């Protein structure tokens, strides 16, 4: 698995959402590195990480087991975790495997109802195909702030705050993720289960303006996980790191006990 390691202190593992890459955390890294050794990963089949071995089933639980293998390779028994969307679900699965000291899940997947699941799958299906078509011209397409607001409104609360080069890079990461389609089908066919098995501190932080995983799912998440605390990310969308880096970094540090 491709990753970036920086900072000092207790380890904090950052896990991106479907179709993304570790660079989505760049706006918050400097703040986190002051108090944590930050390990930002590309999940298998996403970013610069290779596909998993043939026959590996897609889905959050499977990805969590692959992340456990990655942690074993680093000699880390347990870590604080922060995850966005699919990454939030993977982080919650890590707790059930005994590998997470704490979880801060930003708009985690896995708490949709039937109609929301149809909406999420159809929206992301259309989004990835649009990204694949637009990838060759992404830098020119996303140069203007108005274009970024139109293209990325469902992912960010303030798409215009994403630098053009970063926006183009994230669009290309989405377009070229080889495990996207199988993973999307898997995560929309299942729901998060086993919250009563979680005993570590859990923070559920949801973007106030999340237009992909609707904020009403946050209440289901905290009901499913005893003693989880709920935080509203004011002014933020589904992928909040560019919307308000300071707010997101503070939530991640608080969630990990820093």
C-alpha positions as CSV (number, residue, x, y, z in Angstrom):
1,X,0.0,0.0,0.0
2,X,1.2,3.5,-0.9
3,X,1.4,5.9,2.0
4,X,2.9,9.1,3.5
5,X,4.3,9.1,7.0
6,X,5.1,12.4,8.8
7,X,5.0,14.1,12.1
8,X,5.7,12.8,15.6
9,X,3.7,11.4,18.5
10,X,1.2,8.6,18.7
11,X,0.3,7.1,15.3
12,X,-2.8,8.4,13.5
13,X,-3.9,6.5,10.4
14,X,-5.9,8.5,7.9
15,X,-8.1,6.6,5.4
16,X,-9.7,8.2,2.4
17,X,-13.1,7.6,0.8
18,X,-14.0,5.6,-2.3
19,X,-12.2,6.8,-5.5
20,X,-9.9,9.1,-3.5
21,X,-6.3,9.0,-2.4
22,X,-4.1,10.0,0.6
23,X,-3.6,13.5,-0.8
24,X,-7.1,14.4,0.1
25,X,-5.7,14.9,3.7
26,X,-3.0,17.4,2.7
27,X,-4.9,20.5,3.9
28,X,-4.9,19.1,7.5
29,X,-1.5,17.4,7.7
30,X,0.5,20.3,9.0
31,X,-1.8,20.8,12.0
32,X,-2.0,17.0,12.7
33,X,1.8,16.5,12.4
34,X,2.3,18.8,15.5
35,X,0.9,16.1,17.8
36,X,0.7,12.9,15.9
37,X,2.7,10.6,13.6
38,X,0.4,10.7,10.7
39,X,0.1,7.8,8.3
40,X,-2.1,8.6,5.3
41,X,-2.7,5.6,3.1
42,X,-3.9,4.8,-0.4
43,X,-6.3,1.9,0.0
44,X,-5.7,-1.1,-2.3
45,X,-7.1,-0.5,-5.7
46,X,-7.1,3.3,-5.2
47,X,-4.5,6.1,-5.6
48,X,-1.1,4.7,-6.2
49,X,-1.7,1.4,-4.4
50,X,-1.9,-1.9,-6.4
51,X,-5.0,-4.0,-6.6
52,X,-5.3,-6.7,-3.9
53,X,-4.7,-10.3,-4.7
54,X,-7.1,-11.9,-7.1
55,X,-10.2,-13.2,-5.4
56,X,-10.1,-10.6,-2.6
57,X,-13.7,-9.6,-2.0
58,X,-14.5,-5.9,-2.1
59,X,-16.1,-4.1,0.8
60,X,-15.2,-2.3,4.0
61,X,-14.6,-5.4,6.1
62,X,-12.2,-6.8,3.5
63,X,-10.4,-3.5,3.2
64,X,-10.0,-3.4,7.0
65,X,-8.2,-6.8,6.9
66,X,-5.9,-5.5,4.2
67,X,-5.1,-2.5,6.3
68,X,-4.3,-4.8,9.2
69,X,-1.8,-6.5,7.0
70,X,-0.3,-3.1,6.2
71,X,-0.1,-2.2,9.9
72,X,1.6,-5.5,10.6
73,X,4.2,-4.6,8.0
74,X,4.9,-1.3,9.8
75,X,5.1,-3.1,13.2
76,X,2.1,-1.3,14.6
77,X,-0.3,-3.2,16.8
78,X,-2.9,-0.4,17.1
79,X,-3.4,3.2,15.9
80,X,-5.7,6.1,16.3
81,X,-7.8,6.3,13.1
82,X,-9.5,8.9,11.0
83,X,-11.5,8.1,8.0
84,X,-13.8,9.8,5.5
85,X,-16.8,8.2,3.9
86,X,-15.7,4.6,3.0
87,X,-12.6,5.3,5.0
88,X,-14.7,6.0,8.1
89,X,-16.4,2.7,7.7
90,X,-13.1,0.9,7.3
91,X,-11.8,2.7,10.5
92,X,-14.9,1.4,12.4
93,X,-14.2,-2.1,11.1
94,X,-10.6,-1.8,12.4
95,X,-11.9,-1.4,16.0
96,X,-13.7,-4.7,15.8
97,X,-10.4,-6.3,14.8
98,X,-8.7,-4.8,17.8
99,X,-6.5,-2.4,15.8
100,X,-7.9,1.0,16.6
101,X,-7.3,3.0,19.7
102,X,-9.9,5.6,18.7
103,X,-12.0,6.4,15.6
104,X,-12.9,9.7,14.1
105,X,-15.2,9.0,11.2
106,X,-16.1,11.9,8.9
107,X,-19.4,11.2,7.2
108,X,-18.8,7.4,7.3
109,X,-20.5,5.1,4.8
110,X,-22.6,2.2,5.9
111,X,-25.6,3.9,7.5
112,X,-27.8,4.5,4.5
113,X,-31.4,3.2,4.2
114,X,-32.6,1.5,1.0
115,X,-33.6,4.7,-0.9
116,X,-30.4,6.5,0.1
117,X,-28.4,3.5,-1.0
118,X,-30.0,3.7,-4.5
119,X,-29.3,7.5,-4.6
120,X,-25.7,7.1,-3.5
121,X,-24.9,4.3,-5.9
122,X,-26.5,6.0,-8.9
123,X,-24.9,9.3,-8.1
124,X,-21.4,7.8,-7.7
125,X,-21.8,5.6,-10.7
126,X,-22.6,8.7,-12.8
127,X,-19.8,10.7,-11.1
128,X,-17.1,8.2,-11.9
129,X,-18.1,7.9,-15.5
130,X,-18.1,11.6,-15.9
131,X,-14.7,11.7,-14.3
132,X,-13.4,9.1,-16.7
133,X,-14.6,11.1,-19.6
134,X,-13.2,14.4,-18.3
135,X,-9.8,13.1,-16.9
136,X,-7.8,14.0,-20.1
137,X,-8.9,17.6,-19.9
138,X,-9.2,17.9,-16.1
139,X,-6.6,20.8,-15.6
140,X,-8.2,23.0,-18.1
141,X,-11.8,22.0,-17.1
142,X,-11.3,22.8,-13.4
143,X,-9.2,25.9,-13.8
144,X,-12.0,28.3,-13.0
145,X,-13.7,28.5,-9.5
146,X,-17.1,28.4,-11.1
147,X,-16.3,25.2,-12.9
148,X,-15.1,23.6,-9.7
149,X,-18.3,24.6,-7.9
150,X,-20.3,22.9,-10.6
151,X,-18.2,19.8,-11.0
152,X,-17.6,19.2,-7.3
153,X,-20.6,20.6,-5.5
154,X,-21.7,17.1,-4.3
155,X,-18.4,16.4,-2.7
156,X,-17.3,19.6,-1.1
157,X,-19.2,22.4,0.6
158,X,-16.8,25.0,-0.9
159,X,-15.4,23.5,-4.1
160,X,-13.8,26.8,-5.1
161,X,-11.4,26.5,-2.1
162,X,-9.8,23.4,-3.7
163,X,-6.8,24.6,-5.8
164,X,-7.2,23.8,-9.5
165,X,-4.2,21.4,-9.6
166,X,-5.5,19.5,-6.6
167,X,-9.0,19.3,-8.0
168,X,-7.6,17.9,-11.3
169,X,-5.5,15.4,-9.4
170,X,-8.5,14.2,-7.4
171,X,-10.6,13.9,-10.4
172,X,-8.0,11.8,-12.1
173,X,-7.6,9.6,-9.0
174,X,-11.3,8.9,-9.2
175,X,-11.3,8.2,-12.9
176,X,-8.4,5.8,-12.7
177,X,-9.3,3.8,-9.5
178,X,-9.4,0.2,-10.7
179,X,-11.4,-1.2,-7.7
180,X,-14.0,1.5,-7.8
181,X,-17.0,-0.3,-9.5
182,X,-16.7,-3.5,-7.4
183,X,-16.3,-1.6,-4.2
184,X,-19.2,0.7,-4.9
185,X,-21.5,-2.2,-5.4
186,X,-20.3,-3.9,-2.3
187,X,-20.6,-1.0,0.1
188,X,-24.1,-0.2,-1.1
189,X,-25.3,-3.8,-0.7
190,X,-24.3,-3.9,3.0
191,X,-24.7,-1.8,6.1
192,X,-22.4,-1.3,9.1
193,X,-23.0,-3.9,11.8
194,X,-21.6,-4.7,15.2
195,X,-21.4,-1.3,16.8
196,X,-22.0,-2.9,20.2
197,X,-18.6,-4.6,19.8
198,X,-16.8,-1.2,19.9
199,X,-15.4,0.0,23.2
200,X,-12.8,2.6,22.1
201,X,-13.7,6.3,21.8
202,X,-15.7,7.0,18.6
203,X,-16.4,10.5,17.1
204,X,-18.9,10.7,14.3
205,X,-18.4,14.0,12.5
206,X,-20.8,14.9,9.7
207,X,-20.6,17.7,7.2
208,X,-23.5,20.1,7.6
209,X,-23.8,20.4,3.8
210,X,-23.1,16.8,2.9
211,X,-25.0,16.3,-0.4
212,X,-23.9,12.7,-0.9
213,X,-24.3,10.9,2.4
214,X,-27.1,12.9,3.9
215,X,-26.6,14.4,7.4
216,X,-29.7,12.5,8.8
217,X,-27.5,9.4,8.6
218,X,-25.4,10.7,11.5
219,X,-28.2,10.0,14.0
220,X,-28.3,6.3,12.8
221,X,-24.5,6.1,13.2
222,X,-24.5,7.3,16.9
223,X,-27.5,5.0,17.7
224,X,-25.5,2.1,16.2
225,X,-22.4,2.7,18.3
226,X,-22.9,3.0,22.0
227,X,-21.2,6.1,23.6
228,X,-20.2,7.6,20.2
229,X,-20.2,11.3,20.2
230,X,-21.6,13.4,17.3
231,X,-20.0,16.5,15.9
232,X,-21.4,18.7,13.2
233,X,-18.8,20.1,10.8
234,X,-20.2,23.5,10.2
235,X,-20.1,24.8,6.6
236,X,-18.6,21.5,5.3
237,X,-19.6,19.0,2.7
238,X,-19.0,15.3,2.3
239,X,-15.2,15.6,1.8
240,X,-14.5,18.4,4.4
241,X,-10.7,18.7,4.4
242,X,-10.6,21.6,2.0
243,X,-13.8,23.3,3.3
244,X,-12.3,24.0,6.7
245,X,-8.9,22.4,7.4
246,X,-8.6,23.9,10.9
247,X,-12.0,22.6,12.0
248,X,-11.4,19.2,10.6
249,X,-7.9,18.9,12.1
250,X,-9.2,19.9,15.5
251,X,-11.9,17.2,15.4
252,X,-9.4,14.6,14.4
253,X,-7.0,15.6,17.2
254,X,-9.8,15.7,19.8
255,X,-11.0,12.4,18.6
256,X,-7.6,10.8,19.1
257,X,-7.2,12.3,22.5
258,X,-4.6,14.9,21.6
